Structure formats: structure tokens, C-alpha cells
Amino acid sequence: MYWIKCLLVVTLIFPLLAACGQVNIAEQFPLESVTEDGNQTSYVYRAEKTTVPEAAKLLADKQRPEQMSKEDTERMFLVYSNQIIQIQQDQEFPEDSLIEVASKEYVQKNYDRSFLEMYLTYKIVDSMFDSLKSIGKYRGYSDRKTYTPAKPYHAPTKEDLKKAPPITVDKKGSIFKRGSSKDSTVGSGGSIFNRTPSNSKGSISRDKSGTSVKKPTIKKQKPPKTRVGKGSVFRRGRR
């Protein structure tokens, strides 16, 4: 039982610790612009009074990317399994940074491949485009007037704010009771092993009239019988 509890601690606490290291951009920075066309999505956030290297380090420390471009004051990239993040200095407000979270499909259909190869390794770019030739000429949100994406950006709506993606998805651990659809959240009651006990107990038994729910019958155990005896010591006679 001790080892089972230790195993539960490891399997449940580890995801919680991992969740603590995640960052939700939508909660930390305001959403500036959105473009969406099916799986092709791009969300742009504004990091006020934050340099490009500072914003890149903040995101990379919270969720380690597969690759991070070298430090640059004007533009940096973070590559994740299903999306790419481009952090660029705002041309109109140089003290701010613009954080663009683009899906892999958006990158494939809009980005200029040769442009990405200036910042990322050829292997990463090749896997991102699935060995296909680049279709678009897009280079980033701050250059959208010169390098126009396939679909123009628009101000975020209420629905866009709800769908704004974090870098990763928060996870929660829970313990499920076998045979029940209800779960007990880890940490309730002050311990991951404590749950609110149920006060209703009973058993299903079958009697002569049919099936009914009855309380279990507990037979009282009688104390064991003891005997009180008397003993004597005999002295063996001498020959």
C-alpha cells in the first residue's frame, strides 16, 4: 500500500508541477489582432514596455521550445510542435514587442520559407513545411503592409478572445473512484489521499419474496468459554 501511494504521488504531482511552468499569453498580454481561416490561425499580442529578448526569455522559461533563434533586439522565433511564435519590435512603438502565435498550417500557407531560414535551422524549417516549397511571402505582423498574408487581420471579437490559444494547455490531476463517474480533485481535504467519505452503506441481498435492499446482518461473536480448574502437586515417594 505504501508503494501504491508513492506511485500515485509521482503520477499526480508531476502534471501539476508541469502546469505551473506553463504560460498563457492571453492572460498576460492583450490580444491585438486575429486572422483565421480553418486551421490557419494567427493571434497577435502586445507586450508593452517589453523588449524582444525579454519577451522571448519569458516565454521560453515557462515552456521550452524545440528551437529558439539567437538573441536579437528586432526579431526572434520560438518553435513548438504545432505552432511558431514570432516576437518582433513594433515599428510604430519601439518600446513594445508584438508576439504572434501562428499555427503550423498558417506558417505553411503564408510565410516566406527563405525568410525563416535566416533565423532557424534548415532542418526545422524543412520539417515545418513538410519538404514543400514556400507558398506565401509573409514575414511578420509588423511587415503586413509590405508582405500581405493570404487573409487580412482584424480586431479581435469576443469569440476571438475566448478562442485565443495559450502556448500549452493547463492540466489538472484527479483521482477517480472505480465504478463512479464522480471524481475527487487532488488536494481536497488537505491531502491527495483524502476524500469526503460516503455516509450511506448497504448491500443487495435476495430473500424469499424477491430482491430487496437490506442492511447487512452482523452476527455477534460470543466470548470463548473458559473452565476454572484446581490442580495439586504430588510428591513422588522414596523407595
C-alpha positions as CSV (number, residue, x, y, z in Angstrom):
1,M,0.0,0.0,0.0
2,Y,2.9,2.3,0.8
3,W,4.4,1.9,-2.7
4,I,1.0,2.4,-4.4
5,K,0.7,5.7,-2.6
6,C,4.2,6.7,-3.7
7,L,3.3,5.9,-7.3
8,L,0.1,8.0,-7.0
9,V,2.1,11.0,-5.7
10,V,4.5,10.8,-8.6
11,T,1.8,10.4,-11.4
12,L,-0.4,13.1,-10.0
13,I,2.0,15.7,-8.7
14,F,4.2,15.7,-11.9
15,P,1.5,17.1,-14.2
16,L,0.7,19.7,-11.6
17,L,4.3,20.9,-11.5
18,A,4.4,20.9,-15.3
19,A,1.3,23.1,-15.4
20,C,2.9,25.6,-13.1
21,G,5.6,26.1,-15.7
22,Q,3.1,26.9,-18.5
23,V,2.3,30.4,-19.7
24,N,-1.0,31.6,-21.1
25,I,-0.2,34.6,-23.4
26,A,-3.9,35.7,-23.4
27,E,-3.8,36.2,-19.6
28,Q,-0.5,38.1,-19.6
29,F,-0.7,40.2,-22.8
30,P,-3.7,41.9,-24.5
31,L,-4.8,40.4,-27.9
32,E,-4.2,42.9,-30.7
33,S,-5.2,41.3,-34.0
34,V,-6.5,38.0,-35.3
35,T,-6.6,36.2,-38.7
36,E,-8.3,32.8,-39.1
37,D,-9.1,30.5,-42.0
38,G,-9.9,27.0,-40.8
39,N,-6.8,25.6,-39.1
40,Q,-4.8,28.6,-40.3
41,T,-4.8,30.9,-37.3
42,S,-2.6,33.8,-36.2
43,Y,-3.0,35.6,-32.9
44,V,-1.0,38.8,-32.2
45,Y,-0.5,40.1,-28.7
46,R,1.1,43.3,-27.5
47,A,3.8,43.2,-24.8
48,E,4.0,46.8,-23.6
49,K,7.3,48.2,-22.4
50,T,9.0,44.8,-23.1
51,T,12.0,44.2,-25.4
52,V,12.1,41.3,-27.9
53,P,14.7,39.4,-25.9
54,E,12.8,39.9,-22.6
55,A,9.6,38.6,-24.1
56,A,11.3,35.6,-25.7
57,K,13.1,34.7,-22.5
58,L,9.8,35.0,-20.5
59,L,8.0,32.5,-22.9
60,A,11.0,30.2,-23.3
61,D,11.5,29.9,-19.5
62,K,7.9,28.9,-19.0
63,Q,7.7,26.4,-21.9
64,R,10.9,25.3,-23.5
65,P,10.7,25.4,-27.3
66,E,12.1,22.9,-29.8
67,Q,14.3,25.7,-31.2
68,M,14.9,29.3,-30.3
69,S,16.6,31.8,-32.6
70,K,19.6,33.7,-31.4
71,E,19.0,36.8,-29.4
72,D,18.1,39.9,-31.4
73,T,16.6,43.2,-30.5
74,E,14.3,43.4,-33.5
75,R,13.0,39.8,-34.2
76,M,13.1,36.4,-32.5
77,F,11.4,33.0,-33.1
78,L,10.3,30.2,-30.8
79,V,9.4,26.9,-32.5
80,Y,6.9,24.4,-30.8
81,S,5.5,21.1,-32.1
82,N,2.3,22.6,-33.6
83,Q,3.0,26.4,-33.8
84,I,5.6,29.0,-34.2
85,I,5.9,32.2,-32.2
86,Q,7.5,35.3,-33.7
87,I,8.4,38.2,-31.4
88,Q,9.1,41.4,-33.2
89,Q,9.7,45.0,-32.2
90,D,6.8,47.3,-33.0
91,Q,7.9,49.8,-35.7
92,E,5.4,52.4,-34.5
93,F,6.1,51.9,-30.8
94,P,9.7,50.6,-30.5
95,E,9.4,50.2,-26.7
96,D,6.7,47.5,-27.3
97,S,7.0,44.0,-28.7
98,L,4.4,42.1,-30.8
99,I,4.0,38.4,-30.1
100,E,2.5,36.5,-33.0
101,V,1.3,32.9,-32.3
102,A,0.8,31.2,-35.6
103,S,-0.4,27.6,-36.3
104,K,1.7,25.3,-38.4
105,E,-0.9,25.4,-41.1
106,Y,-0.7,29.2,-41.2
107,V,3.1,29.2,-41.4
108,Q,2.9,26.7,-44.4
109,K,0.4,28.8,-46.3
110,N,1.6,32.3,-45.6
111,Y,5.3,32.5,-44.5
112,D,8.2,33.0,-46.8
113,R,10.4,30.0,-46.3
114,S,13.7,31.7,-47.2
115,F,12.9,34.4,-44.6
116,L,12.5,31.7,-41.8
117,E,15.8,30.1,-42.8
118,M,17.5,33.4,-41.9
119,Y,16.6,32.7,-38.2
120,L,16.0,29.0,-37.9
121,T,17.9,25.9,-38.9
122,Y,17.2,24.3,-42.3
123,K,16.1,21.1,-40.6
124,I,13.4,22.8,-38.5
125,V,12.1,24.8,-41.4
126,D,12.1,21.7,-43.7
127,S,10.0,19.7,-41.2
128,M,7.7,22.7,-40.7
129,F,6.9,22.8,-44.4
130,D,6.9,19.0,-44.9
131,S,9.5,19.4,-47.7
132,L,7.1,21.6,-49.7
133,K,8.0,24.8,-51.4
134,S,7.0,28.0,-49.7
135,I,3.7,29.4,-51.0
136,G,3.5,32.8,-49.2
137,K,5.7,35.8,-48.8
138,Y,4.5,36.9,-45.4
139,R,7.3,37.9,-43.0
140,G,5.5,39.0,-39.8
141,Y,2.8,41.2,-38.4
142,S,4.9,44.4,-38.3
143,D,5.6,44.0,-42.1
144,R,2.0,43.0,-43.1
145,K,1.6,46.2,-45.2
146,T,4.5,45.1,-47.4
147,Y,4.2,41.3,-47.1
148,T,0.4,40.8,-47.1
149,P,-0.9,37.5,-45.7
150,A,-3.5,35.5,-47.6
151,K,-6.2,36.7,-45.3
152,P,-6.1,40.2,-43.7
153,Y,-6.0,40.7,-39.9
154,H,-9.0,42.1,-38.0
155,A,-9.6,43.4,-34.5
156,P,-10.4,40.6,-32.0
157,T,-14.0,39.9,-31.3
158,K,-15.5,38.4,-28.1
159,E,-15.4,35.0,-29.7
160,D,-11.7,35.5,-30.7
161,L,-10.9,36.4,-27.1
162,K,-12.4,33.1,-25.9
163,K,-10.5,31.1,-28.5
164,A,-7.2,32.8,-28.1
165,P,-4.7,29.9,-27.6
166,P,-2.1,29.6,-24.8
167,I,1.3,28.1,-25.7
168,T,0.3,24.9,-23.9
169,V,-2.8,23.5,-22.3
170,D,-3.2,23.5,-18.5
171,K,-3.6,20.1,-17.0
172,K,-5.2,19.0,-13.7
173,G,-4.7,15.8,-11.8
174,S,-7.7,13.9,-10.3
175,I,-8.4,10.6,-8.6
176,F,-11.3,8.6,-9.9
177,K,-13.3,6.2,-7.7
178,R,-13.8,2.9,-9.5
179,G,-17.4,2.4,-10.5
180,S,-18.3,6.1,-10.2
181,S,-18.5,8.9,-12.7
182,K,-17.6,11.5,-10.0
183,D,-14.0,12.4,-9.3
184,S,-12.2,13.9,-6.3
185,T,-9.8,16.7,-7.2
186,V,-6.3,16.4,-5.9
187,G,-5.7,18.4,-2.8
188,S,-9.3,18.4,-1.5
189,G,-9.4,17.8,2.2
190,G,-5.8,18.8,2.7
191,S,-4.4,15.6,1.2
192,I,-4.3,13.9,-2.2
193,F,-5.5,10.7,-0.5
194,N,-8.4,12.2,1.5
195,R,-11.9,12.3,0.1
196,T,-15.2,13.0,1.6
197,P,-16.5,9.7,2.9
198,S,-20.0,8.5,2.0
199,N,-22.4,8.0,4.9
200,S,-24.8,5.7,3.1
201,K,-23.8,2.0,3.2
202,G,-25.8,-1.1,2.4
203,S,-25.9,-4.4,0.5
204,I,-28.2,-6.1,-2.0
205,S,-29.4,-9.5,-0.9
206,R,-32.1,-11.8,-2.2
207,D,-34.8,-13.2,0.2
208,K,-37.7,-15.4,-0.4
209,S,-40.1,-12.7,-1.6
210,G,-37.6,-11.3,-4.2
211,T,-34.8,-8.8,-4.5
212,S,-34.6,-6.0,-1.9
213,V,-32.1,-3.8,-0.2
214,K,-31.3,-4.8,3.3
215,K,-28.8,-3.7,5.9
216,P,-26.1,-6.3,6.3
217,T,-26.7,-8.7,9.3
218,I,-23.8,-8.8,11.7
219,K,-23.5,-11.8,13.9
220,K,-22.4,-11.1,17.4
221,Q,-19.5,-13.2,18.5
222,K,-19.8,-14.9,21.8
223,P,-16.8,-14.8,24.1
224,P,-15.0,-18.2,24.4
225,K,-15.9,-20.4,27.3
226,T,-13.2,-21.0,29.9
227,R,-13.0,-23.5,32.7
228,V,-11.8,-22.9,36.2
229,G,-9.9,-26.0,37.5
230,K,-7.9,-26.9,40.5
231,G,-4.6,-28.7,40.4
232,S,-2.4,-30.3,43.0
233,V,1.3,-31.3,43.3
234,F,2.1,-34.9,44.4
235,R,5.4,-35.8,45.9
236,R,6.9,-38.9,44.4
237,G,7.5,-41.4,47.2
238,R,11.0,-42.7,48.0
239,R,11.9,-46.3,47.5
